[in-house]
């Protein structure tokens, strides 16, 4: 289980030292998602969106999932 280095019984390891069946994913809470949304910058610009809309108007959406 992931822990802090100062925790009792903590053992420093990397993912390369742990067998797959021993890995336990950390608990993810709503506050983790909210922080991620707050801290993440957009990866698409307004110009990208406009180019996408122009493409769709010109060529359509056939085959889109």
C-alpha positions in Angstrom: 0.0 0.0 0.0 1.5 3.4 -0.9 2.5 5.3 2.3 4.7 8.1 3.5 8.4 7.4 4.2 7.9 8.2 7.9 5.1 5.7 8.4 5.8 2.8 10.8 6.9 -0.2 8.8 7.4 1.8 5.6 9.7 0.3 3.1 11.1 2.4 0.2 10.3 0.7 -3.1 9.7 1.5 -6.7 7.1 0.1 -9.0 9.8 -2.1 -10.5 10.4 -3.8 -7.1 6.7 -4.7 -6.6 5.0 -7.7 -8.1 1.7 -6.9 -9.9 -0.5 -8.8 -7.5 1.0 -6.8 -4.6 0.1 -3.4 -6.0 -2.9 -1.7 -4.5 -4.1 1.5 -6.2 -4.5 4.5 -4.0 -8.0 5.6 -3.0 -9.2 8.4 -5.3 -11.7 10.8 -3.8 -13.8 13.5 -5.3 -11.5 16.2 -4.0 -8.7 14.6 -6.1 -10.8 15.1 -9.2 -11.7 18.6 -8.3 -8.1 19.6 -7.7 -7.1 18.0 -11.1 -9.8 20.0 -12.9 -8.8 23.2 -11.2 -5.0 22.7 -11.9 -5.2 21.4 -15.4 -4.9 23.9 -18.3 -6.9 23.4 -21.5 -5.1 21.5 -24.2 -7.4 22.7 -27.0 -7.5 26.3 -28.2 -10.4 28.3 -29.5 -8.7 28.2 -32.9 -8.5 24.4 -32.7 -12.3 24.2 -32.0 -13.0 26.6 -35.0 -10.9 24.5 -37.3 -12.7 21.3 -36.1 -16.1 23.0 -36.8 -15.0 24.1 -40.2 -13.8 20.6 -41.1 -17.1 19.1 -39.8 -19.2 21.5 -41.9 -17.1 20.8 -45.0 -16.7 17.0 -44.7 -19.5 16.0 -42.3 -19.3 13.4 -39.5 -19.9 10.2 -41.3 -18.0 7.4 -39.6 -17.7 9.3 -36.3 -18.4 7.3 -33.2 
